[in-house]
């Protein structure tokens, strides 16, 4: 059975979407980025947390692609995408709590 290449689309899209956050091109807004009351209220905090989150999502996406290519195909392959992304979001939340 071939690797589930269609599952590679999601981490690649997330990696591309993380780049504007890393380059600090996204101002505070209610639609895109790591949005909380604290980040939306403080422009400096917004850019710091979204920079971190962008790198975390980029790393999670890279890990997901590697796992999807290396692990044997299974019905649980979606976890190779979901778990690194969840870890990136948890890490970003922890970073936000410690940032202020």
Secondary structure, 3 states (H helix, E strand, C coil): CCCCHHHHHHHHHHHHHHHHHHCCCCCCCCCCCCCCHHHHHCHHHHHHHHHHHHHHHHHHHHHHHHHHHHCCCCCCCCHHHHHHHHHHHHHHHHHHHHHC
